[in-house]
Amino acid sequence: MKLYRSAATFPLERGGSLEELTIAYHTFGKLNERGDNAVWVCHGLTANSDVADWWPGATDKGSFIDSEKYFVVCANIIGSHYGTTGPLSINPDSGKPYYDSFPPITIRDMARAHALLADHLGLRFINTLIGASVGGFQALEWAISEPSRFGKLVLIATSAKASPWSIAIDETQRMAIKADPTYGNPSPEAGMAGMAAARAIGLLSYRGPYAYNLTQTDPDDAPADHLHRPVTYQRYQGEKLCRRFNAYSYVTILDAFDTHNVGRGRGGMVKALSRLSMPSLVVGIDTDIVFTPDETRSLAAMLPRATFREISSRMGHDGFLTEHKQLENIIKPFITDEYRTDN
């Protein structure tokens, strides 16, 4: 992990500012002499800047973002737990961690931070910008604000606007966290029980019934007092997140998620997306109930030069993390110009 520190005040869309901004990031491979082989990956909700950690195989030799061929960059988002300025960072005004006083941020703030880092790295041109889920939110915002910086755009299991359904999922998770009486305490351990419950709630939408019925079915001969597999799985997933994240960052990012609307202040979604004249690839997942196939297909229809592809997965929204071969078969030829856009 590398760190970029900006001493300049970073203004925030919803008001206020960060007097200091640290951005954690990873790079893979090398920038070529022409400076045209950069691929920027925007990560999802609780992931980090190490693409190889949360997207296994994606940067391997021969894969769709082969780090022997491309210079791959991923930056941790503002508000996260993994090195970039967030709720556990020190507030220079108080000398103490922000915790729940961390200022509200938006997806656009995240995109502007990416642009700041790209300028620092000298990346005036980025061959391909890739984002899945909340990473797709960031990719869209950044591409709309600086369309000339990007050669191609890949959007996976995402949308142009946070839907009422997805906002409701987020609010249900926030309610769980804030029902924890320790939330609000000046401690990195605050709200952990609530966050465990929130994660379990979120996972229901990330996986959906297909995945649960496939992987968490009890054996037929299980006794009546058997502790059901779905019960232990939900508890495990909640505890797992508590070992690597914090509730203040979780709430901060959920709040930012809900601000996503590329049409805000730009005359609506269609007008905003019309700025994106680069070839674009939009990938939907047939069982995704967070960003449904209809939603991703609609996004593709609003982009001037988009191709829509759909992958099949029993893992719902999380299929973008597990269906590596299907994604490789779609993304690799798109980046290497082996097929043309058709929409």
C-alpha positions as a printed NumPy array, in Angstrom:
array([[  0.   ,   0.   ,   0.   ],
       [  1.16 ,   3.514,  -0.858],
       [ -0.001,   6.813,   0.606],
       [ -0.534,  10.158,  -1.07 ],
       [ -0.974,  13.125,   1.252],
       [ -2.432,  16.398,   0.034],
       [ -1.91 ,  19.423,   2.244],
       [ -4.529,  21.449,   0.361],
       [ -8.008,  21.806,   1.819],
       [-10.401,  19.371,   0.148],
       [-13.904,  20.907,  -0.115],
       [-16.881,  18.578,   0.158],
       [-20.05 ,  18.677,  -1.925],
       [-22.418,  18.702,   1.044],
       [-20.515,  21.477,   2.802],
       [-17.473,  21.548,   5.016],
       [-14.05 ,  20.302,   4.053],
       [-11.165,  18.059,   4.972],
       [ -8.188,  20.159,   5.965],
       [ -5.871,  17.248,   5.233],
       [ -6.452,  14.355,   2.854],
       [ -4.554,  11.074,   2.781],
       [ -5.319,   8.615,  -0.014],
       [ -4.224,   4.978,   0.262],
       [ -3.676,   3.207,  -3.04 ],
       [ -2.121,   0.192,  -4.731],
       [ -0.498,  -0.079,  -8.13 ],
       [  0.268,  -3.203, -10.143],
       [  2.536,  -3.378, -13.181],
       [  4.262,  -0.443, -14.858],
       [  3.204,   2.537, -16.927],
       [  4.592,   2.177, -20.432],
       [  6.615,   4.845, -22.242],
       [  3.567,   6.086, -24.151],
       [  1.596,   6.405, -20.927],
       [ -1.444,   4.706, -22.462],
       [ -1.727,   1.409, -20.575],
       [ -3.262,   2.579, -17.281],
       [ -6.346,   0.788, -15.968],
       [ -8.064,   2.316, -12.928],
       [-10.285,   0.101, -10.759],
       [-12.841,   1.637,  -8.386],
       [-13.668,  -0.654,  -5.456],
       [-16.938,  -1.43 ,  -3.704],
       [-18.503,  -0.755,  -0.317],
       [-16.089,  -2.311,   2.2  ],
       [-13.257,  -3.371,  -0.108],
       [ -9.798,  -1.835,  -0.167],
       [ -7.264,  -0.616,  -2.707],
       [ -5.62 ,  -4.036,  -3.087],
       [ -7.468,  -5.372,  -6.127],
       [ -5.722,  -8.737,  -5.869],
       [ -7.167,  -9.123,  -2.343],
       [-10.881,  -8.692,  -3.119],
       [-10.936,  -9.576,  -6.857],
       [ -8.793, -12.725,  -6.966],
       [ -7.235, -13.456, -10.334],
       [ -8.219, -10.156, -11.96 ],
       [ -4.646,  -8.868, -12.205],
       [ -2.989, -12.239, -12.922],
       [ -1.049, -12.873, -16.111],
       [ -3.473, -13.404, -18.977],
       [ -6.472, -12.041, -17.058],
       [ -8.58 ,  -9.075, -18.126],
       [ -6.419,  -6.547, -16.251],
       [ -3.127,  -8.412, -16.583],
       [ -0.589,  -6.448, -14.535],
       [  2.173,  -7.574, -16.898],
       [  0.373,  -5.673, -19.655],
       [ -1.372,  -2.845, -17.815],
       [ -0.514,  -0.335, -15.117],
       [ -3.355,  -1.012, -12.674],
       [ -4.325,   1.539, -10.02 ],
       [ -6.919,   1.314,  -7.268],
       [ -7.459,   3.978,  -4.603],
       [ -9.197,   3.482,  -1.279],
       [-12.256,   5.739,  -1.029],
       [-12.708,   8.645,   1.357],
       [-14.471,   7.517,   4.524],
       [-13.165,   3.957,   4.36 ],
       [-11.218,   1.998,   6.941],
       [ -8.174,   1.161,   4.842],
       [ -5.816,   4.113,   4.949],
       [ -7.67 ,   6.96 ,   3.253],
       [ -8.972,   9.775,   5.451],
       [-12.082,   8.608,   7.282],
       [-13.891,   8.578,  10.634],
       [-10.965,   7.027,  12.512],
       [ -8.526,   9.64 ,  11.162],
       [ -7.375,  12.462,  13.392],
       [ -9.397,  15.644,  13.107],
       [ -6.727,  18.385,  12.957],
       [ -9.08 ,  20.809,  14.714],
       [ -9.45 ,  18.63 ,  17.816],
       [ -6.412,  16.358,  17.698],
       [ -8.763,  13.391,  18.205],
       [-10.402,  10.92 ,  15.808],
       [-13.489,  12.18 ,  13.992],
       [-15.687,   9.172,  14.786],
       [-19.31 ,  10.252,  14.178],
       [-18.319,  13.887,  13.553],
       [-16.713,  12.984,  10.222],
       [-18.277,  15.317,   7.64 ],
       [-20.807,  13.873,   5.191],
       [-19.377,  12.918,   1.812],
       [-20.77 ,  12.006,  -1.588],
       [-19.809,   9.776,  -4.478],
       [-18.669,  12.919,  -6.293],
       [-16.246,  13.652,  -3.474],
       [-14.807,  10.163,  -3.902],
       [-14.409,  10.74 ,  -7.641],
       [-12.653,  14.075,  -7.104],
       [-10.214,  12.382,  -4.737],
       [ -9.453,   9.803,  -7.446],
       [ -8.763,  12.648,  -9.884],
       [ -6.423,  14.279,  -7.37 ],
       [ -4.424,  11.075,  -7.078],
       [ -4.405,  10.523, -10.845],
       [ -2.928,  14.01 , -11.301],
       [ -0.289,  13.21 ,  -8.68 ],
       [  0.597,  10.023, -10.574],
       [  0.79 ,  11.915, -13.869],
       [ -2.07 ,   9.947, -15.448],
       [ -3.535,  12.486, -17.853],
       [ -4.974,   9.583, -19.865],
       [ -6.384,   6.336, -18.462],
       [ -6.959,   3.561, -20.975],
       [ -9.858,   1.936, -19.098],
       [-11.852,   2.9  , -16.012],
       [-13.529,  -0.062, -14.301],
       [-16.075,  -0.024, -11.49 ],
       [-18.391,  -2.642, -10.013],
       [-21.271,  -1.955,  -7.61 ],
       [-20.436,   1.224,  -5.64 ],
       [-17.222,   1.281,  -7.647],
       [-19.424,   1.75 , -10.7  ],
       [-20.964,   4.818,  -9.032],
       [-17.492,   6.317,  -8.664],
       [-16.48 ,   5.411, -12.21 ],
       [-19.577,   7.067, -13.688],
       [-19.142,  10.235, -11.669],
       [-15.468,  10.529, -12.518],
       [-16.001,   9.82 , -16.211],
       [-18.777,  12.424, -16.449],
       [-16.648,  15.073, -14.738],
       [-13.552,  14.336, -16.882],
       [-14.638,  12.445, -20.006],
       [-11.485,  13.263, -21.962],
       [ -9.273,  11.455, -19.427],
       [-10.634,   7.99 , -20.284],
       [-10.419,   5.755, -23.339],
       [-12.974,   3.128, -22.259],
       [-15.438,   2.569, -19.45 ],
       [-16.454,  -0.756, -17.846],
       [-19.428,  -0.762, -15.468],
       [-20.439,  -3.947, -13.665],
       [-23.598,  -4.514, -11.582],
       [-24.219,  -0.812, -11.017],
       [-26.519,   2.057, -11.955],
       [-26.712,   5.768, -12.74 ],
       [-28.711,   6.509,  -9.598],
       [-29.26 ,   4.935,  -6.187],
       [-32.735,   3.413,  -6.417],
       [-35.374,   3.67 ,  -3.658],
       [-34.898,  -0.079,  -3.142],
       [-31.135,   0.193,  -2.607],
       [-31.541,   3.241,  -0.349],
       [-34.072,   1.293,   1.726],
       [-31.536,  -1.513,   2.142],
       [-28.97 ,   1.041,   3.304],
       [-31.36 ,   2.673,   5.75 ],
       [-32.271,  -0.695,   7.261],
       [-28.582,  -1.324,   7.872],
       [-28.119,   2.124,   9.418],
       [-31.089,   1.505,  11.699],
       [-29.439,  -1.696,  12.914],
       [-26.137,   0.058,  13.604],
       [-27.691,   3.016,  15.388],
       [-29.85 ,   0.724,  17.526],
       [-26.599,  -0.441,  19.118],
       [-26.335,   1.726,  22.278],
       [-22.553,   1.93 ,  21.906],
       [-22.796,   3.727,  18.564],
       [-21.697,   7.32 ,  19.093],
       [-19.099,   6.433,  21.695],
       [-15.625,   7.847,  20.94 ],
       [-14.15 ,   4.432,  20.242],
       [-13.208,   2.401,  17.157],
       [-15.158,  -0.481,  18.726],
       [-18.414,   1.48 ,  18.922],
       [-21.47 ,   0.047,  17.193],
       [-19.903,  -3.333,  16.448],
       [-22.942,  -5.438,  17.37 ],
       [-25.1  ,  -3.173,  15.25 ],
       [-22.698,  -3.402,  12.336],
       [-22.694,  -7.199,  12.55 ],
       [-26.489,  -7.148,  12.227],
       [-26.267,  -4.596,   9.401],
       [-23.844,  -6.741,   7.467],
       [-26.127,  -9.747,   7.812],
       [-29.003,  -7.651,   6.463],
       [-26.911,  -6.4  ,   3.558],
       [-25.756,  -9.879,   2.668],
       [-29.345, -10.956,   2.054],
       [-29.499,  -8.479,  -0.82 ],
       [-25.979,  -9.183,  -2.1  ],
       [-26.613, -12.923,  -2.399],
       [-30.385, -13.362,  -2.714],
       [-32.394, -16.577,  -2.415],
       [-30.54 , -18.499,  -5.133],
       [-27.196, -18.313,  -3.343],
       [-28.589, -19.075,   0.101],
       [-30.645, -22.018,  -1.076],
       [-27.651, -23.353,  -2.963],
       [-25.03 , -23.027,  -0.23 ],
       [-26.801, -22.91 ,   3.151],
       [-29.356, -25.735,   3.07 ],
       [-29.542, -27.935,   6.166],
       [-29.231, -31.712,   5.7  ],
       [-32.546, -33.573,   5.679],
       [-31.581, -35.627,   8.725],
       [-30.739, -32.6  ,  10.892],
       [-32.424, -32.794,  14.321],
       [-35.111, -30.278,  15.311],
       [-32.75 , -28.469,  17.68 ],
       [-30.081, -28.17 ,  14.996],
       [-28.463, -24.724,  14.669],
       [-29.366, -23.934,  11.099],
       [-26.602, -23.266,   8.602],
       [-28.084, -19.92 ,   7.539],
       [-28.053, -18.837,  11.193],
       [-24.382, -19.621,  11.697],
       [-23.527, -18.133,   8.321],
       [-25.224, -14.804,   9.066],
       [-23.472, -14.578,  12.438],
       [-20.138, -15.468,  10.89 ],
       [-20.428, -12.817,   8.184],
       [-21.325, -10.143,  10.727],
       [-18.418, -11.072,  12.972],
       [-16.078, -11.242,   9.998],
       [-16.767,  -7.641,   9.018],
       [-16.301,  -6.506,  12.619],
       [-12.777,  -7.93 ,  12.545],
       [-11.794,  -5.696,   9.624],
       [-14.016,  -2.591,   9.54 ],
       [-15.662,  -0.003,  11.787],
       [-19.241,   1.18 ,  12.153],
       [-18.504,   4.855,  11.54 ],
       [-16.945,   4.141,   8.157],
       [-19.809,   1.81 ,   7.302],
       [-22.435,   4.48 ,   8.004],
       [-20.394,   7.147,   6.199],
       [-20.171,   5.071,   3.01 ],
       [-23.828,   4.011,   3.153],
       [-24.767,   7.691,   3.413],
       [-22.556,   8.506,   0.419],
       [-24.119,   5.625,  -1.551],
       [-27.546,   7.212,  -1.189],
       [-26.366,  10.518,  -2.736],
       [-25.595,   8.847,  -6.055],
       [-27.435,  10.457,  -8.948],
       [-25.401,  11.401, -12.001],
       [-28.223,  13.677, -13.159],
       [-28.146,  15.916, -10.076],
       [-27.366,  19.451, -11.194],
       [-26.677,  18.271, -14.743],
       [-30.131,  18.353, -16.299],
       [-31.01 ,  14.737, -15.558],
       [-29.428,  11.345, -16.101],
       [-29.762,  11.172, -19.882],
       [-28.103,  14.545, -20.389],
       [-25.321,  13.729, -17.923],
       [-24.593,  10.347, -19.498],
       [-24.59 ,  11.853, -22.995],
       [-21.18 ,  13.329, -22.117],
       [-19.682,   9.838, -22.216],
       [-18.741,   9.316, -25.85 ],
       [-16.065,   6.707, -25.118],
       [-16.854,   3.014, -25.763],
       [-18.572,   1.636, -22.681],
       [-19.293,  -1.893, -21.49 ],
       [-22.132,  -2.472, -19.029],
       [-22.382,  -5.905, -17.408],
       [-25.467,  -7.09 , -15.548],
       [-26.022, -10.229, -13.473],
       [-29.169, -12.267, -14.052],
       [-29.85 , -12.882, -10.332],
       [-28.778,  -9.475,  -8.995],
       [-31.504,  -7.976,  -6.781],
       [-29.488,  -4.887,  -5.793],
       [-28.966,  -3.645,  -9.35 ],
       [-31.384,  -5.694, -11.407],
       [-30.715,  -6.685, -15.031],
       [-33.378,  -4.194, -16.132],
       [-31.576,  -1.439, -14.225],
       [-28.179,  -2.209, -15.763],
       [-29.739,  -2.595, -19.208],
       [-31.344,   0.83 , -18.791],
       [-27.961,   2.314, -17.91 ],
       [-26.465,   0.882, -21.092],
       [-29.324,   2.317, -23.158],
       [-28.56 ,   5.831, -21.875],
       [-24.862,   5.667, -22.784],
       [-24.041,   6.822, -26.338],
       [-21.603,   4.004, -27.227],
       [-22.435,   1.17 , -24.864],
       [-22.478,  -2.578, -25.165],
       [-24.626,  -4.516, -22.695],
       [-23.695,  -8.024, -21.578],
       [-25.291, -10.223, -18.934],
       [-23.616, -12.983, -16.962],
       [-25.357, -15.855, -15.214],
       [-24.681, -16.535, -11.549],
       [-26.334, -18.223,  -8.576],
       [-24.503, -15.746,  -6.315],
       [-26.654, -12.686,  -7.009],
       [-24.959,  -9.283,  -6.851],
       [-21.782, -10.906,  -5.51 ],
       [-21.495, -12.729,  -8.826],
       [-19.126,  -9.987,  -9.978],
       [-16.659, -11.311,  -7.396],
       [-17.094, -15.003,  -8.192],
       [-17.81 , -15.367, -11.922],
       [-14.254, -14.614, -12.967],
       [-14.22 , -16.613, -16.199],
       [-17.456, -15.122, -17.517],
       [-16.233, -11.605, -16.792],
       [-12.87 , -12.321, -18.372],
       [-14.559, -13.554, -21.551],
       [-16.481, -10.279, -21.763],
       [-14.078,  -7.647, -20.434],
       [-10.802,  -8.84 , -21.948],
       [-11.879,  -8.551, -25.597],
       [-13.543,  -5.2  , -24.882],
       [-10.367,  -3.681, -23.47 ],
       [ -8.267,  -5.166, -26.273],
       [-10.723,  -4.04 , -29.   ],
       [-11.627,  -7.53 , -30.153],
       [-15.278,  -6.595, -30.604],
       [-17.179,  -3.431, -31.34 ],
       [-19.943,  -1.755, -29.388],
       [-23.391,  -2.751, -30.572],
       [-25.831,  -0.437, -28.778]])
